[in-house]
Amino acid sequence: MSIFDIASYNSLRRGFDYYELKHVSKLTRINDFDYEAIVSNSENHEYHVCFNTKHLRKSTCDCPHADGRMIICKHKVAVFFQIFPHEAEIFKEEIDAREKEAELLYQTHLRKQRERYEEVKAYVDQLPLETLKQTLIDYMISQYDEEDDFTELY
């Protein structure tokens, strides 16, 4: 079972950031499967992590989120990436791909917004003034709530 299967994306992402920012220190190999390390957060609070590479859920961290629970927190993820830097590179590629996809979606959204604005503007520009006035009145009336004062619509 991979850490990517059992950790949340948020823990993976934040743990990767801790790894990249070099918040993992005193990494010590205990035996074939067990490691210990200290992970500091952005406020320089230190958490003790015991990481088991064979049974990931047996890993421990004394942070409030994971202490006494079999979850994979960001501190455990940071230690995992410190132990397996090639896995960090793979995850970095995934982050880059997701960010590129998000940027493409955002640019598509902006383009569609601009197109819609131009369509609406072209339609409104060709309307006679009286039609515009009536449309505005109809819209304001549709927004009017009987409990509100009409002047609050301006």
PASEBA-1860 file (N, C-alpha, C; in nm, 3 decimals):
! residues 154
1> MSIFDIAS> 0.085/-0.118/0.000/0.000/0.000/0.000/0.089/0.124/0.000 ~ 0.053/0.219/-0.081/0.130/0.341/-0.096/0.077/0.452/-0.006 ~ 0.163/0.541/0.035/0.121/0.656/0.114/0.022/0.742/0.035 ~ 0.034/0.739/-0.098/-0.056/0.815/-0.183/-0.198/0.761/-0.179 ~ -0.212/0.636/-0.140/-0.345/0.574/-0.130/-0.413/0.603/0.003 ~ -0.335/0.631/0.108/-0.396/0.642/0.240/-0.388/0.781/0.302 ~ -0.309/0.869/0.246/-0.302/1.007/0.298/-0.394/1.096/0.215 ~ -0.451/1.194/0.280/-0.534/1.291/0.206/-0.443/1.376/0.117
9> YNSLRRGF> -0.502/1.432/0.013/-0.422/1.518/-0.075/-0.368/1.637/0.004 ~ -0.448/1.689/0.096/-0.405/1.802/0.177/-0.281/1.766/0.259 ~ -0.281/1.649/0.323/-0.165/1.605/0.400/-0.045/1.583/0.309 ~ -0.068/1.526/0.192/0.041/1.506/0.096/0.101/1.639/0.053 ~ 0.015/1.731/0.018/0.061/1.862/-0.031/0.137/1.938/0.077 ~ 0.080/1.943/0.197/0.144/2.018/0.305/0.272/1.948/0.352 ~ 0.269/1.816/0.356/0.389/1.741/0.391/0.500/1.762/0.289 ~ 0.462/1.768/0.162/0.560/1.796/0.057/0.622/1.933/0.079
17> DYYELKHV> 0.539/2.032/0.114/0.591/2.166/0.141/0.690/2.164/0.257 ~ 0.657/2.092/0.363/0.750/2.080/0.477/0.881/2.016/0.433 ~ 0.870/1.914/0.350/0.990/1.846/0.297/1.073/1.945/0.215 ~ 1.010/2.016/0.124/1.082/2.111/0.039/1.146/2.224/0.120 ~ 1.077/2.267/0.226/1.129/2.375/0.310/1.232/2.326/0.412 ~ 1.263/2.198/0.403/1.365/2.135/0.489/1.327/2.144/0.638 ~ 1.201/2.113/0.667/1.154/2.111/0.805/1.179/1.977/0.874 ~ 1.234/1.881/0.801/1.264/1.749/0.859/1.409/1.750/0.905
25> SKLTRIND> 1.430/1.713/1.031/1.566/1.708/1.082/1.585/1.581/1.166 ~ 1.708/1.553/1.194/1.746/1.441/1.280/1.686/1.308/1.234 ~ 1.681/1.288/1.103/1.630/1.161/1.049/1.730/1.051/1.084 ~ 1.679/0.950/1.152/1.763/0.840/1.196/1.697/0.709/1.157 ~ 1.777/0.621/1.097/1.727/0.488/1.063/1.745/0.399/1.185 ~ 1.635/0.340/1.232/1.637/0.254/1.351/1.665/0.109/1.313 ~ 1.598/0.062/1.206/1.620/-0.074/1.155/1.578/-0.075/1.008 ~ 1.553/-0.191/0.952/1.519/-0.200/0.809/1.394/-0.121/0.771
33> FDYEAIVS> 1.300/-0.108/0.864/1.172/-0.046/0.830/1.140/0.079/0.909 ~ 1.208/0.103/1.019/1.171/0.213/1.109/1.272/0.328/1.107 ~ 1.213/0.449/1.107/1.292/0.572/1.110/1.232/0.663/1.216 ~ 1.315/0.750/1.268/1.268/0.856/1.358/1.316/0.988/1.300 ~ 1.236/1.092/1.324/1.275/1.226/1.276/1.199/1.330/1.356 ~ 1.249/1.451/1.345/1.182/1.567/1.401/1.133/1.651/1.284 ~ 1.008/1.695/1.291/0.954/1.783/1.188/0.906/1.910/1.258 ~ 0.958/2.022/1.213/0.915/2.150/1.272/0.813/2.215/1.181
41> NSENHEYH> 0.718/2.285/1.244/0.618/2.355/1.164/0.663/2.499/1.142 ~ 0.577/2.581/1.083/0.615/2.718/1.049/0.638/2.804/1.173 ~ 0.587/2.761/1.288/0.609/2.834/1.414/0.726/2.774/1.492 ~ 0.803/2.687/1.428/0.918/2.619/1.488/0.881/2.526/1.603 ~ 0.757/2.481/1.607/0.721/2.377/1.704/0.765/2.245/1.644 ~ 0.824/2.160/1.725/0.878/2.034/1.675/0.787/1.916/1.710 ~ 0.771/1.826/1.614/0.693/1.705/1.633/0.784/1.584/1.610 ~ 0.766/1.485/1.693/0.845/1.363/1.685/0.768/1.262/1.600
49> VCFNTKHL> 0.833/1.212/1.496/0.770/1.117/1.404/0.850/0.986/1.407 ~ 0.780/0.876/1.426/0.836/0.743/1.408/0.769/0.687/1.283 ~ 0.848/0.661/1.182/0.792/0.620/1.053/0.830/0.477/1.023 ~ 0.727/0.397/0.992/0.746/0.257/0.957/0.719/0.243/0.807 ~ 0.821/0.208/0.731/0.807/0.200/0.586/0.734/0.076/0.539 ~ 0.724/-0.025/0.624/0.655/-0.149/0.586/0.506/-0.139/0.616 ~ 0.471/-0.084/0.731/0.331/-0.068/0.772/0.309/0.079/0.803 ~ 0.274/0.153/0.701/0.265/0.299/0.712/0.173/0.345/0.825
57> RKSTCDCP> 0.062/0.275/0.843/-0.034/0.316/0.947/0.020/0.292/1.089 ~ 0.126/0.215/1.102/0.189/0.197/1.233/0.280/0.314/1.267 ~ 0.302/0.402/1.172/0.383/0.521/1.197/0.311/0.611/1.297 ~ 0.389/0.685/1.375/0.330/0.772/1.476/0.386/0.913/1.464 ~ 0.306/1.008/1.511/0.346/1.148/1.520/0.276/1.205/1.642 ~ 0.345/1.290/1.717/0.283/1.345/1.837/0.214/1.479/1.813 ~ 0.185/1.511/1.687/0.108/1.633/1.659/-0.036/1.613/1.702 ~ -0.109/1.721/1.729/-0.249/1.707/1.775/-0.339/1.633/1.676
65> HADGRMII> -0.310/1.643/1.549/-0.395/1.580/1.447/-0.379/1.427/1.445 ~ -0.257/1.379/1.466/-0.231/1.236/1.448/-0.204/1.161/1.578 ~ -0.179/1.230/1.685/-0.139/1.165/1.810/-0.242/1.060/1.853 ~ -0.197/0.937/1.860/-0.285/0.827/1.902/-0.379/0.776/1.794 ~ -0.365/0.826/1.673/-0.453/0.786/1.563/-0.369/0.726/1.451 ~ -0.431/0.641/1.372/-0.360/0.574/1.263/-0.378/0.649/1.131 ~ -0.370/0.781/1.136/-0.382/0.859/1.014/-0.244/0.904/0.968 ~ -0.236/0.945/0.843/-0.111/0.993/0.788/-0.118/1.146/0.783
73> CKHKVAVF> -0.048/1.210/0.876/-0.048/1.356/0.883/0.062/1.413/0.794 ~ 0.064/1.543/0.783/0.164/1.610/0.698/0.307/1.587/0.749 ~ 0.323/1.570/0.880/0.457/1.547/0.935/0.509/1.410/0.894 ~ 0.422/1.311/0.895/0.461/1.177/0.849/0.495/1.180/0.701 ~ 0.416/1.254/0.624/0.441/1.266/0.480/0.578/1.331/0.456 ~ 0.609/1.436/0.532/0.738/1.503/0.516/0.853/1.406/0.541 ~ 0.839/1.323/0.644/0.942/1.223/0.673/0.948/1.120/0.560 ~ 0.833/1.076/0.512/0.830/0.982/0.399/0.910/1.036/0.281
81> FQIFPHEA> 0.886/1.163/0.246/0.959/1.221/0.133/1.108/1.236/0.164 ~ 1.142/1.258/0.288/1.283/1.266/0.326/1.352/1.130/0.308 ~ 1.279/1.025/0.342/1.332/0.889/0.327/1.337/0.850/0.180 ~ 1.234/0.888/0.105/1.222/0.850/-0.037/1.211/0.975/-0.126 ~ 1.322/1.044/-0.148/1.317/1.167/-0.227/1.268/1.147/-0.371 ~ 1.287/1.027/-0.427/1.236/1.002/-0.562/1.083/1.007/-0.565 ~ 1.020/0.968/-0.454/0.873/0.979/-0.443/0.830/1.126/-0.439 ~ 0.913/1.210/-0.377/0.885/1.354/-0.375/0.888/1.411/-0.516
89> EIFKEEID> 0.982/1.364/-0.597/0.991/1.411/-0.735/0.867/1.371/-0.815 ~ 0.820/1.249/-0.793/0.699/1.203/-0.861/0.580/1.289/-0.818 ~ 0.571/1.315/-0.688/0.460/1.398/-0.639/0.470/1.541/-0.693 ~ 0.590/1.594/-0.704/0.610/1.729/-0.759/0.557/1.735/-0.902 ~ 0.581/1.631/-0.978/0.529/1.626/-1.115/0.376/1.629/-1.115 ~ 0.315/1.557/-1.019/0.169/1.557/-1.007/0.118/1.696/-0.971 ~ 0.186/1.762/-0.878/0.147/1.898/-0.839/0.154/1.990/-0.960 ~ 0.263/1.983/-1.034/0.279/2.068/-1.151/0.169/2.043/-1.254
97> AREKEAEL> 0.135/1.915/-1.275/0.028/1.882/-1.370/-0.106/1.936/-1.322 ~ -0.135/1.922/-1.193/-0.261/1.974/-1.139/-0.268/2.126/-1.151 ~ -0.158/2.192/-1.122/-0.156/2.338/-1.130/-0.172/2.385/-1.274 ~ -0.111/2.313/-1.367/-0.126/2.348/-1.508/-0.271/2.329/-1.551 ~ -0.332/2.219/-1.509/-0.473/2.194/-1.542/-0.563/2.302/-1.481 ~ -0.536/2.339/-1.357/-0.616/2.442/-1.291/-0.602/2.576/-1.364 ~ -0.482/2.608/-1.408/-0.460/2.732/-1.482/-0.536/2.731/-1.614 ~ -0.534/2.617/-1.683/-0.609/2.606/-1.809/-0.758/2.622/-1.786
105> LYQTHLRK> -0.809/2.559/-1.680/-0.952/2.574/-1.648/-0.987/2.718/-1.615 ~ -0.899/2.784/-1.540/-0.922/2.924/-1.503/-0.922/3.013/-1.627 ~ -0.827/2.992/-1.717/-0.820/3.071/-1.839/-0.943/3.047/-1.927 ~ -0.989/2.922/-1.932/-1.111/2.891/-2.007/-1.231/2.962/-1.946 ~ -1.239/2.962/-1.813/-1.347/3.031/-1.743/-1.344/3.181/-1.776 ~ -1.226/3.243/-1.771/-1.214/3.385/-1.802/-1.255/3.415/-1.945 ~ -1.212/3.329/-2.037/-1.249/3.348/-2.178/-1.400/3.340/-2.197 ~ -1.464/3.241/-2.133/-1.609/3.228/-2.144/-1.681/3.347/-2.082
113> QRERYEEV> -1.627/3.397/-1.971/-1.685/3.515/-1.907/-1.678/3.636/-2.001 ~ -1.562/3.655/-2.064/-1.546/3.767/-2.158/-1.641/3.752/-2.276 ~ -1.652/3.631/-2.329/-1.742/3.608/-2.442/-1.887/3.636/-2.403 ~ -1.926/3.590/-2.285/-2.063/3.614/-2.239/-2.088/3.763/-2.220 ~ -1.989/3.831/-2.163/-2.003/3.976/-2.144/-2.023/4.045/-2.279 ~ -1.943/4.009/-2.378/-1.954/4.070/-2.510/-2.090/4.041/-2.574 ~ -2.140/3.918/-2.555/-2.273/3.883/-2.607/-2.381/3.969/-2.543 ~ -2.376/3.978/-2.411/-2.477/4.057/-2.339/-2.465/4.204/-2.376
121> KAYVDQLP> -2.343/4.254/-2.382/-2.322/4.395/-2.416/-2.376/4.425/-2.556 ~ -2.348/4.339/-2.653/-2.397/4.359/-2.789/-2.549/4.361/-2.792 ~ -2.611/4.271/-2.714/-2.757/4.267/-2.707/-2.812/4.395/-2.645 ~ -2.754/4.437/-2.533/-2.802/4.556/-2.463/-2.780/4.680/-2.549 ~ -2.668/4.689/-2.618/-2.637/4.806/-2.702/-2.742/4.829/-2.811 ~ -2.804/4.722/-2.858/-2.900/4.739/-2.967/-3.044/4.765/-2.918 ~ -3.067/4.755/-2.786/-3.201/4.776/-2.732/-3.237/4.925/-2.729 ~ -3.365/4.957/-2.759/-3.410/5.095/-2.745/-3.409/5.136/-2.597
129> LETLKQTL> -3.394/5.267/-2.570/-3.387/5.318/-2.433/-3.509/5.279/-2.351 ~ -3.627/5.286/-2.408/-3.749/5.251/-2.334/-3.750/5.104/-2.292 ~ -3.701/5.018/-2.377/-3.692/4.876/-2.343/-3.593/4.854/-2.230 ~ -3.479/4.926/-2.235/-3.380/4.917/-2.128/-3.440/4.962/-1.995 ~ -3.512/5.072/-1.998/-3.574/5.124/-1.875/-3.673/5.023/-1.819 ~ -3.756/4.966/-1.905/-3.856/4.870/-1.858/-3.789/4.743/-1.805 ~ -3.684/4.699/-1.871/-3.610/4.582/-1.825/-3.550/4.607/-1.687 ~ -3.494/4.726/-1.667/-3.436/4.761/-1.537/-3.545/4.767/-1.429
137> IDYMISQY> -3.657/4.826/-1.462/-3.769/4.831/-1.366/-3.814/4.690/-1.331 ~ -3.831/4.605/-1.430/-3.875/4.468/-1.406/-3.774/4.393/-1.318 ~ -3.647/4.412/-1.345/-3.544/4.346/-1.265/-3.548/4.394/-1.121 ~ -3.558/4.525/-1.102/-3.559/4.580/-0.966/-3.681/4.532/-0.888 ~ -3.794/4.525/-0.956/-3.916/4.475/-0.890/-3.899/4.328/-0.853 ~ -3.836/4.250/-0.939/-3.817/4.108/-0.908/-3.724/4.089/-0.790 ~ -3.636/4.185/-0.765/-3.543/4.177/-0.653/-3.602/4.236/-0.524 ~ -3.710/4.306/-0.538/-3.770/4.375/-0.424/-3.836/4.275/-0.329
145> DEEDDFTE> -3.802/4.287/-0.203/-3.863/4.205/-0.098/-3.955/4.297/-0.020 ~ -4.078/4.255/0.003/-4.177/4.340/0.068/-4.132/4.391/0.204 ~ -4.040/4.321/0.269/-3.993/4.365/0.401/-3.887/4.473/0.391 ~ -3.829/4.492/0.274/-3.723/4.591/0.257/-3.780/4.723/0.209 ~ -3.710/4.828/0.240/-3.742/4.961/0.188/-3.692/4.966/0.044 ~ -3.772/5.018/-0.047/-3.737/5.021/-0.188/-3.606/5.094/-0.211 ~ -3.576/5.195/-0.132/-3.453/5.273/-0.151/-3.328/5.189/-0.127 ~ -3.341/5.075/-0.060/-3.225/4.991/-0.037/-3.176/4.923/-0.164
153> LY> -3.256/4.928/-0.271/-3.216/4.865/-0.396/-3.111/4.948/-0.470 ~ -3.095/5.072/-0.440/-3.000/5.158/-0.513/-2.862/5.138/-0.458
END
